[in-house]
Amino acid sequence: MYTLLGSGQSRTFRILWMLEELGESFDWLPEAPHSEKVREHSNLGKLPVLLVDGTPLTDSVAIMTYLADSHDRFTAAPGTLERAFQDSLTNQILDEIEGAVWTSAKHSFVLPEKIRVPEIKPVCQKEFARSTAKLAERARGGYLTGDTPTVPDFLLTHCLNWARTAKFPDAPEALVAIGERMRARPAFQATVARLKG
């Protein structure tokens, strides 16, 4: 049994979406970061937290990877060259793309105002443009790893959505097209409807 903790306006969206894709039933508690309930399971107080039969899992990418592996969907098999490529894309997105958007967000509204450095935001946008161009060079088809979506496609789409909200420059067309395909999926649409509902 799955219980998901976290606001849908956070990285929790990734898990809501993947659970919808998998057709798994789950309880959802839309907790805020650092809430008492979240801190019971995550000493960092960060979102999301997925309880699997009561055992807490933290970090959205670790949770997506666990779900993909345990349901044998949206992933290459562990120990294969295909999986190594998939994982390298996931880490590239985390390090280079999410890192740029998250750093900009921290200096826009997350950190206390007195320690924000607004001048870093244009640097983050340039890093995002450079990093998305490099990622686009590695895409192997209609999705990042080929003809079917895998974990990095979910991560990329969420980061592209976040970047658009933050008024970052558009990513290269190959990545924009992947994002459009991912957002057109019924499970993505159902997740958005759940948040509005």
Number of C-alpha atoms within 10 A of each C-alpha: 10 17 17 23 28 26 19 24 12 16 20 23 22 25 24 26 22 21 20 18 17 15 10 11 11 16 12 15 15 16 19 19 18 16 14 12 16 22 15 12 19 18 10 12 18 22 27 30 27 25 19 13 9 11 11 18 17 19 15 21 20 11 21 24 19 13 19 20 15 9 12 12 16 21 22 20 15 11 8 10 11 14 16 14 15 21 19 13 22 21 15 18 22 18 12 19 25 22 17 25 22 18 16 25 18 16 18 17 10 12 13 10 12 6 8 15 13 14 10 14 19 12 14 21 21 14 17 25 19 15 19 23 16 14 20 16 12 12 16 11 12 15 20 26 22 11 10 12 18 23 24 26 24 24 22 25 20 20 23 23 14 19 23 14 9 15 10 21 13 15 21 16 11 18 24 17 14 21 22 11 15 20 17 11 11 13 19 20 14 15 21 16 10 12 13 8 6
